Amino acid sequence: MKIYDVSVPLRRDVPTYAGTEPGPTLEWHSLIANGDSANVSELHIGSHCGTHIDAPHHFLDNGVTIEQVPTEHLVGPAYVAEFTTDGHITANDLEAANIPPGTTRLLAKTRNAGFWDDAEFHADFIGFAEDAGPWLAERGFVLVGIDYMSIERFRSPTHAVHVALLERGIVIVEGLELREVPVGEYLLVCAPLRVVGADGAPARVFLLGGVTAA
């Protein structure tokens, strides 16, 4: 069984959306070197930093918050599809992607992958086009993910893709690291921090190959 950790390492200079959202900082509360009994650190991080989950409350006021997201949506069979387009992923692109019938969790692998190698934010990342939102929302998906910071184009004026998915309770996973993952079917294990009342949360995400799940 092959296990892929598709979570972005939370280094100090990990890029954040438009360079404005809070990134990770690690500070030491106590240190053995200073005479303390143990090393204890403090982590400060934004809810949408690195690999993370969007809960409906992110774009729907009074929507479901992260601790209320159904656990059964976060674990189960998933399909990694590669999109080579230089534009945003359209409904036609999804139709042509040969996504297996019955797929309920879809992860989009794009040219975004190399953007994680530096601290600069790349506004020209690939997301889903507006017509992809209804296409995904109407086909029984419970989770959709992508390999950069947002599931739709930079500074969308309407956030139409987010809204189309979140209104249906579809989990959005952003900031995946998929460059080493071949196209195919996997068992997805996605574990966001269970922060009560939060609009989103960082997550550790694994893909397991060579196994099956109901």
N, C-alpha and C positions, 0 to 999 in steps of 0.2 A: 504494500500500500504506500503510495506516494502522498506526502503531506506538504502542501504549499501554505506558507504563511503569507497572506496577501495584504498584510497590514503595513502601512508606511512607518518606518522608525521615527519616533518623536524626538528628533534631535533639536537642539536649540535654534538652528537656522532653517527648520523645515518651512517651506513657503506656506503662506496663508492667503485666503481669498482677498485679492486686490491689495495685499500687504497691510490690511487694516484690522483684520480680526486677531484676537489674542492668540499668540503662539505659546508653545510650552516653555516654562522656566522651571528649573529644578534648583532648589535652595536647601542648604543643610540646616536642619534644626538642631542636631547634635552630632558630634564626631568623636570616635574613639581617640583620634589623634589629639583632640583637645581635652582628653580626660573624661569624656562621657562614657557611659557603660555600653552604648551601642551607636551605630550609625543610623540616623533617622532623617529622611528628607521630606521636603514639602514640594508638591507638584502643583503648579498653577497652569491651567489650560482652558482654552475656549471650548465651547460645546461642539464646534464644527471644525476642529483642527485635525489634520491628518486623516486617517481612516475613521469615518464616523457615520452615525445613523441620523437621518432626519425623521423626527416624529411629526405627526400631523400638526401639532401646535406650532411648529416652525413657521408655517404660512397660514394656518387656520386658527384664528383667535378662539380660545377655549376648546381647541382640538385635543385629541389624545396626547398625553405627554409620554416621555420615553419609558417610564416604568410600567406603562399600561400597554405597550406594544405587545401583541401576542407572541409568546415564545415560539409557538409552532411555525410562525412565519420566518423565524431566524435560523432554524435548523431544518435541513432537508435537501432533496435533490436540487441541483442548480446546473445551468448550462452557460458556459463561457463562449460567447460569439465574438468573432473579430470583424471589425469594420475598418476598411482601408480608405474610406472617403476622406477627403481634405475638408469637407464641409460637415455640417451637423447631420446627425443620423436621422433620416426621414422615415416615414411610414413605409415608403417603397424599399428603403434599405433593409428595414426589418422583415418585410415580406420576402426579400431575396436572401436572407441570412440562413435559411434552412434550419430554423429553430425547431427542434423535435416537437411533435404534437404532445400536448399535455404538460409542457414545461411551465412551471409556476415561479421559478426564480431565474432571472436573466442577468448576467454580468457582461457588460460591454467592454471589450478590449480594443483600444484605439492607438493612434500615434501619440497620445498624451503621455505615455509611459516615461519617456526620457525627461520630461519636465521635472520629475522628482529629484534629478541629480544635482540641482542647484537651488539656491535660496530665492531666486527671482520668481515672481508670479508671472505666468504666461496667460495673457488675456485671450489669446487665440486658440485656447483649448477646444477640443471637440466635445459637444454635448448632444442632447437629443433636440431635434427640431420640434416646433410647436405641434405639427401634425402627428408626431410620434407619441405624444402624451395620451390622446384618446385611443390610439391604436393599442397601446400597452394596457390602458385602463379597462378596455372592453374585452380583454382576452384571458382573464382569470389569473393574472400574475399576482403574487403576494409580496414579491420583493424584486426590485430592479436596482442594479448597481453600475457604477462607471469608474474609470481609472483616473479621475482628477477631481477637483474640488467641488464641482457642481454638475448636476445632471442636465442642466440646460445652459444655453449660451450666456456669455458674460453680461451681467447687468440687464437681463431680460426685463422689459418694462412691465410685463404682466405676470411673470413667473408661472406661465400657463402649464408647463410640464409638471412642475412641483404640485400645483394645485390639482391637476387632473389625477395624479397618482395618490396624493395624500387624501383627497376627498373619498377615494375608494378604500382607504386604509392600507394602501400598498407601501411597504417599507422601502425607503430610499437609502442606499448605501453609497457614499461618496468617498473618494480618496483611496481607491484600491490600488494595489501594486500587482499588476497582472502580466508583466512582460515575460516572465519565465513560465507562464501557464499556457499549455497548448489548448486550442479549441477543443471543447468536448464536455462531457457530463461528469459531475462531481457531487460529493456530499458537502454541503456548505454548513459550517458552524460559525455563526456570527454572534458575538457577545458584547453588546454595548454596556457601558457602565449604567447601573440601575439608579440613576439620579432622580429622585422624586421631584416631579414638577418641571423637569427640564424639557426644552424644545428639541434637544438632540444630545448626543453623547459620543465621545470617542469609543472605538470598538476594536477588539482583536478579532480578526477574521481568518479562518482556515478553510482550505479546499482539500478534500481527501479524494484521491483518485483510486480506482480499482475496487471501490465498494459500491454497494447498492443500498437504496433506502426507499421505503414505501412513501 
